[in-house]
Amino acid sequence: MYQLFIFFFLLSITVFSQNVNQLDSEGLRQGKWKKSYENGSIRYEGFFKDDIPVGIFTYYYPSSEVSIEKEFFHSGSAAAAHFFYKSGALKASGLYVNELKDSTWNYFNPDSILIGIEQYKEGNLHGISKTFYDTGEIYEVKRWKEGVEHGEWKQFYVDGSLKMKCFLLNGKRDGIFLFHYPNGKLNIKGDYESDEKIGNWMYYNEDSKLDTVINFLRDSL
């Protein structure tokens, strides 16, 4: 009886192993797939149907900790992704569409504090990006258009007060520029045109008194 049990146990292992990494008669991946690193540890595992990834795929560090989980849907064209530190803490999460970043992505430090938010469209930054201090307070807000900085750009001190404000036009500073002291008072005021300083730039001391004025002449060439 014991020998019969061992026989069926070994047979089940053999059948199971034969059902991994299978191609059908047309060369399409079917069923469970698993790949390994050179050291023998698992690199990734997941399921295919007619060569299309289905459900959850799990990716591992060479030291065997989970590094990424992707859950595929919409016939494999989209995937919700979660990236992890070796500790198991969430590192980043977001959506892939046709293998390109899309919609909103969130980023976390090893202490699980949100440190970044980015909006994507077809793999390009598009919309708003936010960067946070490691302690969680907002540091920067920037706008993007198809991968290029475009629109209002602000930076903040850790207490939330405004540090800097300017505008970006197709990746270049354009328009009014303001820079504040940590106490909220104005430090610098001037204008940009195509990323170059123009006109009168005014510099104030911490008592809000005008200290220096520098005139930047336009390039006549």
N, C-alpha and C positions, 0 to 999 in steps of 0.2 A: 504493500500500500504506500509506504514511504517513497519507494523508488518510482511509483506511478505519479505521485505528487510532484517529485523533482522533475520528471519528464515533461509534464504539462506546464510546469513553471518555466522551464527553459524554453519550451516551445512558444509560450506566450511572449517571452522576451525577444525571441528571434523574430516572431511575426510583427511585434511592435517596432523593432528596429528597422525592419524591411519597409515599414510604412512611413518612414521619415525621409525627407528630401527626394520625393518621387516626382518624376516627369511622366505625363501621359503619352499616348502614341503620337501626339502632335507637338511634343516638346514643351508643353505647358506645365508649370509647377502646380501640384495638387496636394492638398492635405498639409500636414505639419512639416515645417522646415526648421532646421537648426544648424547653425554654423558655429565653429569653435576657433579660438585663438591658437597660436602655435604651442602655447603651454597646456593646451587641452581644455581650458575653461571655456564655458559657453560664451559666444560673442553675441548672438541673438537667437530668438525663437519666435515663431508665429505660424499662422495658417494662410495658405493660398487656395483660391478657387479659380481655376482657369487662368492662372498666372496673375491674379489680382489679389493683393493683400486683403484679408478679412479679419475684423475684430482687433484684438490687442496683440501688438508685437512688443517684446521686451528685449532691451539691449543691455549689455553688462560691461562693466569695467573688466580689464584683464584679471583683476583680483577678485572678481565674481560679484561685486556689489552692483545693484541695479543702477544704470546710468540714464536710461531713457525708456519711457513707455509711450507708444503711439497707438491710438485707437482709430482704426480706419473705418470710413463710411462713405456714402455716395459712390458706391462701386469702386472704392479704392482711390478716388481722386482727392479726397480730403482726409485729414487726420488731426485729431486733438493730441497734442504732444505735451509731455511732462518730463523735464530734465531734473536730475537729482545729483546732489553732492554725494560723495562716498559715505557720508554719515547717514544718508537717507533723507536729509532735509531737502525740500523743494528748491531748485535753483532757478528754473524758468518754466513758463507754461504759455502755450499759444496754439494757433491753428495753422496748419499747412493746407494749401489748395494747389493741386498740381505741383507738389513738392516745393512750393514757394511760400514764404511767410505771408499771412493774411490776417486782417482784423487786429485785435488787441493782444499784445504780448506783455506779460508781467515777469519781472526779474526780482530775485530775492538774494540777500546775503546769507552766509552760513548760519546766522542767528534767526533766519526766517522773517527778517524785516524787509518789506517792499522797498527796493532801491531804484526801480525803473519801470516805466510804462511806455510802450511804443505802439503806434498804430501803423499797420501795413496794408498795402494794396498791390497784389501781384508781385510780391517780393521787394517792393520799394517802400520806404518810409512815406506815409501819406496820412496827414492828420496831425495829431498832437503827440509829442513825446514829453515825458516828465522824468526828471532825475531827482532822487531824494538823498539826503544825508544818510549815513549808516545808522543814525539814530531814528530815522523815519520821517524827518521834517523835509518839506519841499525845498529843493535847491534851484531847479531850473524848469522852465516850461518853454517849449519851442514848437513851432508849427512847420509842417513839411508838405510839399506838393510833388508827388511822383519822384521821391528820392532826393529832392533839393529843398534846402531850408527856404521857407517862404512864409512871411507873416510876422506877427509879433513874437518877440523873444524877451523873456524875463528871467532874472536871477534873483535869489532871495538869501538873506542872512538866515542863520539857524533859528532865530526867534520869529521868522516869518515876515520881517520887514523887507521892503523892496530894496534890492542892491543895485540892479541895473535893468534898464529897459531900452530896447531899440527895435527897429523893424528890419526885416530881411526881404530883399526882392531878388528872387531867383539865385539865392545863395550868397548875395552880397548885401552888406549893411547899406541901408538907404533911408534917409529921413532923420528925424530927431533921435538923439542919443542922450540918455540921462543916467547918471551914476550918483548913488547916495552913500553918505557915511552910515556906519552902523546905527547911529542915533536917529536916522531917518532924514536928516537934513541933506540938501542938495550939495553935491561935491563938484560935478562936472555937467555941463550942458553944451551940446553942439549938434552939428548936422553932418550926415554922411551922404555922399552921392556915389553910387557904384563902388562902395567900399573905401572911398577916399574922404578924408575930412575936408569940409568946405566952410567958408564964411568964418564968423566969429565963434570961437570956442571960449566959454567962460568957466573959470575955475574959482570955487568959493572955499573959504576956510570953514572950520567947524562952528564958527559963530554966524554963519550964513552971510558973511561979508564978501563981496567980490574981491578976489585977490589978484587974479591975472586974466588978461584977455589976449588970446592969440588968434590972429587972422590967417586963415589958410586960403591962399589964392587958388583959383581954378587953373588947371593946366590948360594953357592956350593952344597946345599942340593937338 
